[in-house]
Amino acid sequence: MEYEQLIKTQAAKAFHVKKEDVNVINRLMGGMSHLTYHIRIRDIDYTYRIIGKDGNLFVDREVEYQNLKIIESLELNNETVYFDIETGEKAAKYVEGTVLSTVDFHPYLEEVAKTLKKLHHSDVSPASDYGLIQRLELYESYTNMRTPLYQELKEKWISLYQEKHQNQQKVFCHNDAQRSNIVVGNDRIYLLDWEYAGLNEFYYDIASFGNVKFEDALVLLDVYLNREATLDEKNSVRFYRMFQALQWHQVALRKEMIGLSEVLQFDFKVLALKYLNLANTLYQQIKG
């Protein structure tokens, strides 16, 4: 109830209505970082997001807002109706549909691939580069925790990046295309939550799809390519999933540092170790 009252208060301010005009339907589950609720104001449904503790450390809200404006013409996202650059609070038109993480995704693979290609092949450019190495170093600055294994894996990743990927074509990527951010609507598939959007190699979005089970990303890769992927292409997906594992390792360490394990009743220290082990496994697979 405490969170619902907070949502009511903030949404009322954003929409310039009374708190009584804001009806909270339910919390939308997916990520743990933010509070996102389905609300109704004067018979119109919206989602309202309040950023969780430290959530603005990892995202430039000015860049997020610019990207939301840039992608409007692509009709991939739900319509943003309110955005506060200072706090990151955001309201958008509610999309009626099914979150892909709650159903068997296989029947929707063609549509998911088509949606990602629409973004990747578009003639619009994001507000910034994703900045892989710089981003990892930024996240590290919030924890100052770098185990010998982490350091070793990071150095090996950077070496591979400079050798094989640094000069590859970059495209507009969502950079968090996990299934919980994909909604199967009545008319089309929606790609939601553009916090991390930026220039990147297209493999990064494919890798994000495998956030629950990595092999799912390889299934999507074949559909995306309209053929069976080569070993080198599969390793490119492994390579970017390895980065994601190192990145989320640092984020999980930060959440443990600031006491969110206790608050959310979720062991982020265990999650951090899981991500580090995943990065190591993926590296071993890449090296064969």
MOJO-V205172 format. One record per residue. N is the residue number from 1. RES is the residue in one letter. PHI is phi in radians with two decimals (* if undefined). Layout:
n->N res->RES phi->PHI
n->N res->RES phi->PHI
This chain:
n->1 res->M phi->*
n->2 res->E phi->-1.05
n->3 res->Y phi->-1.17
n->4 res->E phi->-1.10
n->5 res->Q phi->-1.16
n->6 res->L phi->-1.12
n->7 res->I phi->-1.06
n->8 res->K phi->-1.01
n->9 res->T phi->-1.09
n->10 res->Q phi->-1.23
n->11 res->A phi->-1.16
n->12 res->A phi->-1.07
n->13 res->K phi->-1.13
n->14 res->A phi->-1.12
n->15 res->F phi->-1.68
n->16 res->H phi->0.99
n->17 res->V phi->-2.26
n->18 res->K phi->-1.39
n->19 res->K phi->-0.98
n->20 res->E phi->-1.15
n->21 res->D phi->-1.39
n->22 res->V phi->-1.70
n->23 res->N phi->-1.80
n->24 res->V phi->-1.54
n->25 res->I phi->-1.50
n->26 res->N phi->-2.96
n->27 res->R phi->-1.44
n->28 res->L phi->-1.61
n->29 res->M phi->-1.60
n->30 res->G phi->2.95
n->31 res->G phi->-1.44
n->32 res->M phi->-1.73
n->33 res->S phi->-1.30
n->34 res->H phi->-2.13
n->35 res->L phi->-1.74
n->36 res->T phi->-2.20
n->37 res->Y phi->-2.15
n->38 res->H phi->-1.48
n->39 res->I phi->-2.20
n->40 res->R phi->-2.32
n->41 res->I phi->-2.22
n->42 res->R phi->0.89
n->43 res->D phi->1.22
n->44 res->I phi->-2.01
n->45 res->D phi->-1.65
n->46 res->Y phi->-2.40
n->47 res->T phi->-1.91
n->48 res->Y phi->-2.26
n->49 res->R phi->-1.99
n->50 res->I phi->-2.06
n->51 res->I phi->-1.24
n->52 res->G phi->-1.33
n->53 res->K phi->-0.98
n->54 res->D phi->1.24
n->55 res->G phi->-1.05
n->56 res->N phi->-1.43
n->57 res->L phi->-1.23
n->58 res->F phi->-1.74
n->59 res->V phi->-2.35
n->60 res->D phi->-1.52
n->61 res->R phi->-1.19
n->62 res->E phi->-1.11
n->63 res->V phi->-1.14
n->64 res->E phi->-1.02
n->65 res->Y phi->-1.09
n->66 res->Q phi->-1.05
n->67 res->N phi->-1.14
n->68 res->L phi->-1.07
n->69 res->K phi->-1.23
n->70 res->I phi->-1.11
n->71 res->I phi->-1.49
n->72 res->E phi->-0.93
n->73 res->S phi->-1.19
n->74 res->L phi->-1.42
n->75 res->E phi->0.94
n->76 res->L phi->-1.84
n->77 res->N phi->-1.97
n->78 res->N phi->-1.37
n->79 res->E phi->-1.25
n->80 res->T phi->-1.42
n->81 res->V phi->-2.01
n->82 res->Y phi->-2.70
n->83 res->F phi->-2.62
n->84 res->D phi->-1.89
n->85 res->I phi->-1.14
n->86 res->E phi->-1.24
n->87 res->T phi->-1.72
n->88 res->G phi->1.49
n->89 res->E phi->-1.15
n->90 res->K phi->-2.53
n->91 res->A phi->-2.14
n->92 res->A phi->-2.51
n->93 res->K phi->-1.09
n->94 res->Y phi->-1.28
n->95 res->V phi->-1.79
n->96 res->E phi->-1.36
n->97 res->G phi->3.01
n->98 res->T phi->-1.99
n->99 res->V phi->-1.21
n->100 res->L phi->-1.11
n->101 res->S phi->-1.26
n->102 res->T phi->-1.73
n->103 res->V phi->-2.39
n->104 res->D phi->-1.17
n->105 res->F phi->-1.41
n->106 res->H phi->-0.95
n->107 res->P phi->-1.15
n->108 res->Y phi->-1.87
n->109 res->L phi->-1.05
n->110 res->E phi->-1.05
n->111 res->E phi->-1.20
n->112 res->V phi->-1.11
n->113 res->A phi->-1.07
n->114 res->K phi->-1.09
n->115 res->T phi->-1.14
n->116 res->L phi->-1.14
n->117 res->K phi->-1.13
n->118 res->K phi->-1.04
n->119 res->L phi->-1.25
n->120 res->H phi->-1.12
n->121 res->H phi->-1.72
n->122 res->S phi->-1.27
n->123 res->D phi->-1.73
n->124 res->V phi->-1.76
n->125 res->S phi->-2.02
n->126 res->P phi->-1.25
n->127 res->A phi->-1.25
n->128 res->S phi->-2.79
n->129 res->D phi->-1.38
n->130 res->Y phi->-1.14
n->131 res->G phi->1.12
n->132 res->L phi->-0.97
n->133 res->I phi->-1.15
n->134 res->Q phi->-1.12
n->135 res->R phi->-1.14
n->136 res->L phi->-1.09
n->137 res->E phi->-1.19
n->138 res->L phi->-1.10
n->139 res->Y phi->-1.10
n->140 res->E phi->-1.08
n->141 res->S phi->-1.15
n->142 res->Y phi->-1.52
n->143 res->T phi->-2.10
n->144 res->N phi->0.92
n->145 res->M phi->-2.12
n->146 res->R phi->-2.43
n->147 res->T phi->-1.25
n->148 res->P phi->-0.96
n->149 res->L phi->-1.15
n->150 res->Y phi->-1.05
n->151 res->Q phi->-1.05
n->152 res->E phi->-1.11
n->153 res->L phi->-1.17
n->154 res->K phi->-1.08
n->155 res->E phi->-1.10
n->156 res->K phi->-1.19
n->157 res->W phi->-1.13
n->158 res->I phi->-1.07
n->159 res->S phi->-1.07
n->160 res->L phi->-1.13
n->161 res->Y phi->-1.08
n->162 res->Q phi->-1.19
n->163 res->E phi->-1.36
n->164 res->K phi->-2.13
n->165 res->H phi->-2.07
n->166 res->Q phi->-0.98
n->167 res->N phi->-1.79
n->168 res->Q phi->-1.32
n->169 res->Q phi->-1.06
n->170 res->K phi->-1.88
n->171 res->V phi->-2.32
n->172 res->F phi->-1.20
n->173 res->C phi->-2.03
n->174 res->H phi->-1.30
n->175 res->N phi->1.24
n->176 res->D phi->-2.68
n->177 res->A phi->-1.41
n->178 res->Q phi->-1.37
n->179 res->R phi->-1.14
n->180 res->S phi->-1.23
n->181 res->N phi->-1.78
n->182 res->I phi->-2.06
n->183 res->V phi->-2.07
n->184 res->V phi->-1.50
n->185 res->G phi->-1.54
n->186 res->N phi->-1.20
n->187 res->D phi->-1.88
n->188 res->R phi->-2.94
n->189 res->I phi->-1.59
n->190 res->Y phi->-1.91
n->191 res->L phi->-1.87
n->192 res->L phi->-1.86
n->193 res->D phi->1.07
n->194 res->W phi->-1.75
n->195 res->E phi->-1.00
n->196 res->Y phi->-1.87
n->197 res->A phi->-1.04
n->198 res->G phi->2.96
n->199 res->L phi->-1.16
n->200 res->N phi->-2.90
n->201 res->E phi->-1.36
n->202 res->F phi->-1.01
n->203 res->Y phi->-1.02
n->204 res->Y phi->-1.08
n->205 res->D phi->-1.18
n->206 res->I phi->-1.12
n->207 res->A phi->-1.09
n->208 res->S phi->-1.06
n->209 res->F phi->-1.11
n->210 res->G phi->-1.66
n->211 res->N phi->-1.20
n->212 res->V phi->-1.54
n->213 res->K phi->-2.44
n->214 res->F phi->-1.00
n->215 res->E phi->-1.03
n->216 res->D phi->-1.09
n->217 res->A phi->-1.15
n->218 res->L phi->-1.23
n->219 res->V phi->-1.14
n->220 res->L phi->-1.12
n->221 res->L phi->-1.01
n->222 res->D phi->-1.06
n->223 res->V phi->-1.19
n->224 res->Y phi->-1.07
n->225 res->L phi->-1.46
n->226 res->N phi->1.08
n->227 res->R phi->-2.95
n->228 res->E phi->-1.28
n->229 res->A phi->-1.22
n->230 res->T phi->-1.35
n->231 res->L phi->-1.07
n->232 res->D phi->-1.11
n->233 res->E phi->-1.19
n->234 res->K phi->-1.11
n->235 res->N phi->-1.19
n->236 res->S phi->-1.15
n->237 res->V phi->-1.20
n->238 res->R phi->-1.04
n->239 res->F phi->-1.04
n->240 res->Y phi->-1.34
n->241 res->R phi->-1.20
n->242 res->M phi->-1.08
n->243 res->F phi->-1.05
n->244 res->Q phi->-1.02
n->245 res->A phi->-1.14
n->246 res->L phi->-1.15
n->247 res->Q phi->-1.12
n->248 res->W phi->-1.28
n->249 res->H phi->-1.03
n->250 res->Q phi->-1.18
n->251 res->V phi->-1.10
n->252 res->A phi->-1.12
n->253 res->L phi->-1.08
n->254 res->R phi->-1.12
n->255 res->K phi->-1.10
n->256 res->E phi->-1.15
n->257 res->M phi->-1.01
n->258 res->I phi->-1.63
n->259 res->G phi->1.50
n->260 res->L phi->-1.29
n->261 res->S phi->-1.05
n->262 res->E phi->-1.28
n->263 res->V phi->-1.11
n->264 res->L phi->-1.64
n->265 res->Q phi->0.97
n->266 res->F phi->-2.49
n->267 res->D phi->-1.47
n->268 res->F phi->-1.28
n->269 res->K phi->-1.16
n->270 res->V phi->-1.14
n->271 res->L phi->-1.10
n->272 res->A phi->-1.04
n->273 res->L phi->-1.16
n->274 res->K phi->-1.05
n->275 res->Y phi->-1.14
n->276 res->L phi->-1.13
n->277 res->N phi->-1.13
n->278 res->L phi->-1.12
n->279 res->A phi->-1.02
n->280 res->N phi->-1.15
n->281 res->T phi->-1.06
n->282 res->L phi->-1.13
n->283 res->Y phi->-1.11
n->284 res->Q phi->-1.06
n->285 res->Q phi->-1.18
n->286 res->I phi->-1.08
n->287 res->K phi->-1.36
n->288 res->G phi->1.36
